[in-house]
Amino acid sequence: MYFGGIDNAVGQAIAILDLIGVFLNAVIGGTVARRLRFDAVGFMLIAIISAMAGGMMRDALIGNTPVAALSDPWYISIALVGAAVAFLMNLRGYVWELTRFHADMVILGVWCTTGTVTALGAGVSWIGCILMGVITATGGMVIREVLIGRIPRILNDQQMYVVPAILGSATALTLYQLADPSVALVVAPLTAFILGTVAYWAKWYVPASNEDGRFDIWVTKLARKIEPNKMRAWRRAKEATMRDDPLADDGVMPTKGEVRDQLEGSAEPTPDEFLAALFRVYVDRHGEGSSDGWARD
């Protein structure tokens, strides 16, 4: 079993890590299914999507059909084993989360590399190869969270997840063309893993927009000063109409999952704790613990 026809220890190691990644992400998907109290069918579906959706999306987009996840029986078999593990074992706690994160960073590096190299072999452009690497590494998480009714975390939690995948993909693309392919398959995953791990422990975050940013306030004040009175009256009338329009929702209302996250650790929350959690996710979205700004405490 080798990856990309590279018949040496590196190619074999990448192929094995690829399957380990399928197992790990199936287990992670299963833990999500357990938290949401899914039945056995739900466990299997969420586990398979978590483990294989990224690679399936990549293969479908580059025309590599039938997709590897369906043509190789090992993928689905290992994903189902991961689902069974999560179904039978309640994996939780600090040790599990720490282990899961670091293992996930290893697999992130492997998958962004394999996705990039696979796309390169299909004749995809350089920027398309990087995109395919990112999709391979993160696609399963995105599809899983959409299915359970959540905004994918990679879009709003500021965690350094996509950035290491981009850097790993770019490294793989560069080294695969300029150096020995085996070098690319070693250096690129390590690059993504190191960046993701350092970002986690150093508490580096992706910058987020701030509705009350200083630049925005300055521009708004300047615009108000030069705005004609008739234009101001017309604008305020339209804004009042928008506030009363239910279709003018900004689309970022919190989900039930976010409320559950705020209550994590409380097996049987009191009414006061529940109301406090509702306040944090529905009202205090820009207060302590919000995702606005360059970094979080």
C-alpha positions in Angstrom: 0.0 0.0 0.0 1.7 3.2 -1.2 0.5 6.7 -1.9 0.9 8.3 -5.4 3.0 5.4 -6.7 5.9 6.4 -4.4 7.0 2.9 -3.6 9.2 3.6 -0.6 8.8 3.9 3.2 7.5 7.5 2.8 4.8 6.5 0.4 3.7 3.7 2.6 3.7 5.8 5.7 1.5 8.4 4.1 -1.0 5.7 2.9 -1.1 4.3 6.4 -1.6 7.8 8.0 -4.3 8.4 5.5 -6.3 5.4 6.8 -5.5 6.4 10.4 -7.0 9.8 9.6 -10.2 8.1 8.3 -10.5 6.2 11.6 -9.8 9.2 13.8 -12.2 11.5 12.0 -14.8 8.8 12.1 -14.4 8.6 15.8 -14.6 12.4 16.1 -17.8 12.4 14.0 -19.1 9.7 16.3 -18.4 11.8 19.4 -20.5 14.5 17.9 -23.3 12.0 17.2 -23.1 10.9 20.8 -23.4 14.4 22.1 -26.5 15.0 19.9 -27.9 11.6 21.0 -28.1 10.1 17.5 -29.1 6.5 16.9 -26.8 3.9 15.4 -27.6 4.9 11.8 -26.8 8.5 12.7 -23.5 7.5 14.1 -22.6 5.7 10.9 -23.7 8.5 8.7 -21.9 11.3 10.6 -18.8 9.1 11.0 -18.6 8.3 7.3 -19.1 12.0 6.3 -16.5 13.2 8.8 -14.0 10.7 7.6 -14.4 10.8 3.8 -16.4 13.8 2.6 -13.3 16.0 2.1 -11.6 13.4 -0.2 -14.8 12.6 -2.0 -15.4 16.3 -2.7 -11.9 16.7 -4.0 -12.1 13.6 -6.3 -15.5 14.7 -7.7 -14.3 18.2 -8.4 -11.1 17.1 -10.3 -13.0 14.3 -12.1 -11.2 11.5 -10.4 -14.1 9.0 -10.5 -15.1 6.7 -9.0 -13.8 8.5 -5.9 -11.2 6.7 -3.9 -13.4 6.4 -0.8 -15.9 4.3 -2.9 -13.4 2.3 -5.0 -11.3 1.2 -2.0 -13.3 -0.8 0.5 -10.8 0.0 3.3 -12.1 3.5 3.6 -15.7 2.8 4.4 -14.7 -0.3 6.5 -12.4 1.7 8.7 -14.9 4.6 9.0 -17.5 2.1 10.3 -15.0 0.8 12.8 -14.4 4.4 14.0 -18.2 4.9 14.3 -18.5 1.7 16.4 -15.7 2.8 18.7 -17.5 6.1 19.3 -20.8 4.4 19.8 -19.5 2.0 22.4 -17.1 4.3 24.2 -17.9 7.7 25.7 -14.7 9.6 24.8 -14.4 12.8 26.7 -12.2 14.8 29.0 -9.0 16.8 28.8 -6.7 13.9 27.9 -9.0 12.9 25.0 -9.3 16.4 23.7 -5.6 16.9 23.9 -4.9 13.6 22.1 -7.6 14.3 19.6 -6.3 17.7 18.7 -2.7 16.7 18.1 -3.6 13.6 16.2 -6.0 15.8 14.1 -3.2 18.2 13.3 -1.1 15.2 12.0 -3.9 14.1 9.8 -4.6 17.7 8.7 -1.0 17.9 7.4 -1.3 14.5 5.7 -4.6 15.2 4.0 -3.8 18.7 2.8 -0.6 17.2 1.3 -2.4 14.2 -0.4 -5.2 16.5 -1.6 -2.7 18.9 -3.2 -0.6 16.1 -4.8 -3.7 14.3 -6.1 -5.0 17.5 -7.7 -1.5 18.2 -9.2 -1.5 14.8 -10.8 -4.9 15.6 -12.4 -3.6 18.7 -14.1 -5.2 21.3 -11.8 -3.8 24.8 -11.6 -1.5 25.7 -8.7 -4.1 27.7 -6.8 -6.7 24.9 -7.5 -4.2 22.4 -6.0 -4.0 24.4 -2.8 -7.8 24.7 -2.7 -8.1 20.9 -3.1 -5.7 20.4 -0.3 -7.7 22.6 2.0 -11.0 20.9 0.9 -9.5 17.4 1.5 -8.4 18.4 5.0 -11.5 20.3 6.1 -14.4 19.2 3.9 -15.5 16.4 6.2 -15.8 18.8 9.2 -17.7 21.4 7.1 -20.3 18.9 5.7 -20.8 17.3 9.1 -21.5 20.6 10.9 -23.9 21.7 8.1 -25.8 18.5 8.5 -26.2 19.0 12.3 -27.4 22.5 11.8 -24.3 24.5 12.8 -22.2 27.1 11.1 -18.9 25.3 10.4 -16.4 26.2 13.1 -13.7 26.9 10.6 -15.7 30.0 9.5 -16.2 31.7 12.9 -14.2 30.3 15.8 -10.9 31.9 14.8 -9.0 28.6 15.3 -5.8 28.1 13.2 -7.1 25.2 11.2 -7.4 26.4 7.6 -4.2 28.4 7.7 -1.9 25.4 8.5 -3.7 23.5 5.7 -3.0 26.4 3.2 0.6 26.5 4.2 1.0 22.7 4.1 -0.6 22.6 0.7 1.6 25.4 -0.7 4.7 23.6 0.7 3.6 20.3 -0.8 3.0 21.9 -4.2 6.4 23.7 -4.2 8.5 20.8 -3.1 6.7 18.2 -5.2 7.7 20.1 -8.3 11.1 21.4 -7.3 12.5 18.5 -5.2 12.0 14.8 -4.7 8.3 13.9 -4.1 9.3 12.0 -1.0 10.7 15.3 0.5 7.3 17.0 -0.2 5.4 14.2 1.5 7.6 14.5 4.6 8.1 18.3 4.9 4.6 19.5 4.0 2.7 17.5 6.7 5.3 18.5 9.3 4.9 22.2 8.3 1.2 22.1 8.7 1.4 20.1 12.0 4.0 22.4 13.5 2.1 25.6 12.6 -1.2 24.2 13.9 0.3 23.0 17.2 2.3 26.1 17.9 -0.8 28.2 17.1 -2.8 26.2 19.6 -0.3 26.5 22.5 0.6 30.1 21.7 -3.1 31.0 21.4 -2.8 32.5 18.0 -6.1 33.1 16.3 -7.4 34.1 12.8 -8.5 37.8 12.9 -12.2 38.4 12.9 -14.3 41.4 11.9 -15.5 43.8 14.6 -18.8 45.6 14.0 -17.6 48.3 16.3 -14.1 48.6 15.0 -12.3 52.0 15.3 -11.9 52.4 11.5 -15.5 51.6 10.9 -16.6 54.2 13.5 -14.3 56.9 12.0 -15.6 56.3 8.5 -19.2 56.3 9.7 -18.8 59.6 11.6 -17.2 61.2 8.5 -20.0 60.0 6.3 -22.6 61.4 8.7 -20.9 64.8 8.6 -21.0 65.1 4.9 -24.4 63.4 4.3 -27.1 65.8 3.1 -30.2 66.1 5.3 -32.6 64.6 2.7 -30.3 61.6 2.2 -30.1 61.1 6.0 -33.9 61.2 6.3 -34.3 58.7 3.5 -31.6 56.4 4.9 -33.1 56.4 8.4 -36.6 55.6 7.0 -35.2 52.6 5.1 -33.2 51.4 8.1 -36.4 51.5 10.2 -38.1 49.4 7.6 -35.2 46.9 7.6 -35.4 46.5 11.4 -39.0 45.5 11.1 -38.4 43.1 8.3 -37.9 39.5 9.4 -36.1 38.7 6.2 -33.4 41.2 7.1 -31.9 38.8 9.6 -28.1 38.7 9.4 -28.0 34.9 9.4 -25.7 34.6 12.4 -28.3 33.8 15.1 -26.9 31.2 17.5 -27.9 27.6 17.3 -29.0 25.1 19.9 -25.5 23.6 19.7 -23.9 26.9 20.8 -26.2 27.0 23.8 -25.2 23.4 24.6 -21.5 24.4 24.3 -22.0 27.2 26.8 -23.6 24.6 29.2 -20.8 22.1 28.7 -19.8 20.7 32.1 -23.2 21.1 33.6 -24.9 17.7 33.6 -28.2 19.2 34.9 -28.0 23.0 34.5 -30.2 25.1 36.8 -32.6 27.6 35.3 -30.3 30.4 36.1 -27.4 28.7 34.4 -29.5 28.1 31.3 -30.7 31.7 31.1 -27.0 32.8 31.5 -26.0 30.6 28.6 -28.8 32.0 26.5 -27.7 35.5 27.3 -24.1 34.8 26.3 -25.0 33.4 22.9 -28.0 35.6 22.0 -27.1 39.0 23.6 -23.5 39.2 24.6 -22.0 38.2 21.2 -19.4 40.9 21.4 -18.6 40.7 25.0 -16.2 38.5 26.9 -15.4 35.3 25.0 -16.7 36.7 21.7 -14.8 36.1 18.4 -14.3 39.7 17.5 -10.8 41.1 17.3 -7.3 39.7 16.5 -6.9 37.3 19.4 -8.9 35.9 22.2 -7.8 35.4 25.8 
